[in-house]
Amino acid sequence: MAHAPTGPLDPLPSSSQPSSAPGDPAPERRALRAALLERRASLAQRAQLDARIEAELAALLDWLPVHCLGFYWPIQQEFDARGLVARWLAAAPGRDAALPAVSRPGVPLDFHRWTPDTPMREGRYGIPVPDGTPAVTPDALLIPCVGFSARKFRLGYGGGFYDRTLAALPGKPVAIGIGYESCRIDLAPGAHDIPMDWVVTESGRF
């Protein structure tokens, strides 16, 4: 399997102080998050980067014994996994995919079955969620990374939803972070941060 470089790229605001809560209000993390989102929004050759991420992710999913895959509806220039997940579903009978829904702040995510034909409605924060499909329990999660470290800790949007979800789901699903090499950073994990089992970027999977 390919391995990506281990160091950060261009300097960004430092995140040297650990968080004391899942929703980290520290100014340095807010500044780091804003800089990374700006960097992601301005990536050059985005189609080529996404094609390489898709190829690496498809190979990983073929290798892992996943039956129910939780993923995410893309926002803020995240990698869009919907096409890949649709093909993964069609490739073998008995597979399920699911999208998350936020029932209320401060609690783990709920996951509801999704197919390309599932009707959608607007959920909390304006993110589409499946409309009327049953709740399921994923055994693997695709998790978007605003930033990530060589130790596979991720920086998200600050709500702590995925850390709470990984801690709460039975059997701890395989956590697969999805990010871009330009957003690989030095990151001191917070007290509640849970590392990814895998991180997939355009340079490989590790």
C-alpha positions in Angstrom: 0.0 0.0 0.0 1.2 3.5 -0.8 2.5 5.7 2.0 2.4 9.4 1.9 5.0 11.9 3.2 4.9 12.3 7.0 5.5 16.0 7.4 3.3 19.0 7.1 3.5 21.3 4.0 3.4 25.1 4.0 3.2 26.6 7.5 -0.2 27.1 9.0 -1.3 28.5 12.3 0.0 26.3 15.1 -2.2 23.8 17.0 0.2 22.9 19.8 -2.2 22.9 22.8 -4.4 19.9 23.4 -8.1 20.4 23.5 -10.0 19.9 26.8 -13.4 19.3 25.2 -14.7 17.7 21.9 -15.9 21.1 20.6 -12.6 22.9 20.9 -13.1 26.7 21.2 -9.4 27.4 21.3 -8.5 30.3 19.0 -5.5 28.5 17.5 -7.7 25.6 16.4 -10.3 28.0 14.9 -7.5 29.8 13.0 -6.0 26.5 11.8 -9.4 25.2 10.7 -10.1 28.4 8.7 -6.7 28.3 7.0 -7.2 24.6 6.0 -10.7 25.2 4.6 -9.3 28.0 2.5 -6.5 25.8 1.3 -8.9 23.0 0.4 -11.2 25.3 -1.5 -8.3 26.6 -3.6 -6.7 23.2 -4.5 -5.5 23.0 -8.1 -6.2 20.0 -10.4 -9.0 19.0 -8.1 -10.5 16.4 -10.5 -7.2 14.6 -10.7 -6.8 14.6 -6.9 -10.3 13.3 -6.4 -9.8 10.5 -9.0 -6.7 9.3 -7.1 -8.5 9.4 -3.8 -11.3 7.4 -5.3 -8.9 4.7 -6.6 -7.1 4.4 -3.3 -10.4 4.3 -1.4 -12.0 1.7 -3.7 -8.9 -0.6 -3.3 -9.1 -0.2 0.5 -12.9 -1.0 0.6 -12.3 -4.1 -1.6 -9.8 -5.3 0.9 -11.7 -4.6 4.2 -14.6 -6.9 5.2 -17.1 -4.1 5.2 -20.9 -4.9 5.1 -22.4 -1.6 6.2 -20.5 1.6 5.2 -21.3 4.9 6.8 -20.2 7.9 4.8 -21.1 11.6 4.5 -22.9 14.1 2.3 -20.1 16.4 1.0 -20.0 20.0 2.1 -17.4 22.7 2.0 -15.3 21.2 -0.8 -15.0 17.8 0.8 -14.2 14.7 -1.4 -17.5 13.5 -2.8 -17.8 9.7 -2.2 -21.4 9.3 -3.4 -20.5 7.8 -6.8 -17.9 5.4 -5.3 -20.4 4.3 -2.6 -23.1 3.7 -5.2 -20.7 1.5 -7.2 -19.6 -0.3 -4.0 -23.2 -1.1 -3.2 -23.9 -2.4 -6.7 -20.8 -4.6 -6.7 -22.0 -7.2 -4.2 -25.4 -8.2 -2.8 -26.0 -7.7 0.9 -24.1 -4.5 1.3 -25.6 -1.4 3.0 -24.6 2.2 3.0 -25.7 4.9 5.4 -25.6 8.6 5.9 -25.4 10.4 9.3 -28.1 12.6 10.9 -27.7 14.9 13.8 -30.6 14.4 16.2 -29.3 17.2 18.6 -26.0 18.7 19.5 -23.8 16.9 21.9 -24.9 13.3 21.1 -23.5 10.7 18.7 -24.6 10.6 15.1 -27.5 8.4 13.9 -27.0 6.6 10.6 -29.8 5.8 8.2 -29.8 3.5 5.2 -29.0 5.2 1.8 -29.1 4.2 -1.8 -28.8 6.4 -4.9 -32.6 6.4 -5.1 -33.2 7.3 -1.4 -35.4 10.4 -1.0 -33.6 13.1 1.0 -34.7 15.9 3.2 -32.9 18.8 4.8 -31.4 17.9 8.2 -29.9 19.9 11.0 -27.3 22.5 9.7 -28.9 22.3 6.2 -27.1 19.0 5.3 -29.3 16.4 3.4 -30.3 13.2 5.3 -32.2 10.1 4.2 -36.0 10.6 4.5 -37.8 7.7 6.3 -35.2 5.0 5.9 -34.3 2.7 8.9 -31.5 3.3 11.2 -28.5 1.0 10.8 -25.1 0.4 12.5 -22.1 0.8 10.2 -19.0 -1.4 10.6 -16.9 1.2 8.8 -17.1 5.0 8.5 -15.7 7.4 5.9 -14.9 10.5 7.8 -14.0 13.8 6.2 -10.8 15.5 7.5 -10.4 19.3 7.4 -6.8 18.4 8.5 -5.0 15.3 9.7 -1.7 14.4 11.2 0.9 11.6 10.5 -0.5 9.9 13.6 -3.9 9.8 12.0 -5.6 12.3 14.3 -8.1 14.5 12.4 -9.2 18.1 12.7 -12.9 18.4 11.9 -15.3 21.3 12.2 -15.2 21.4 16.0 -18.5 19.8 16.9 -17.0 16.5 18.2 -19.7 14.4 16.5 -17.4 11.8 15.0 -15.4 11.3 18.2 -18.6 10.8 20.2 -19.9 8.4 17.5 -16.7 6.3 17.4 -16.7 6.1 21.2 -20.4 5.1 21.3 -20.9 2.6 18.4 -20.7 -1.1 19.4 -17.6 -2.9 18.2 -15.9 0.4 17.1 -16.3 0.7 13.4 -13.2 1.0 11.2 -12.6 4.8 10.9 -11.3 5.9 7.5 -10.3 9.5 7.3 -10.5 11.2 3.9 -8.3 14.2 3.2 -5.8 15.9 0.9 -2.1 15.9 1.3 -1.9 19.7 1.4 -4.0 19.5 4.6 -1.6 17.2 6.4 -0.4 19.1 9.5 1.3 18.8 12.9 -1.7 18.4 15.3 -1.6 17.8 19.0 -4.6 15.6 19.8 -7.2 16.7 22.3 -8.3 14.7 25.3 -11.4 13.3 23.4 -9.8 12.9 20.0 -9.8 9.4 18.5 -7.3 8.5 15.8 -8.4 7.1 12.5 -7.6 3.5 11.6 -6.8 4.6 8.1 -6.3 7.9 6.2 -6.8 8.0 2.5 -5.4 10.9 0.4 -4.4 11.3 -3.3 -1.0 9.9 -2.4 -2.1 6.6 -0.9 -3.7 5.0 2.1 -1.9 4.5 5.4 
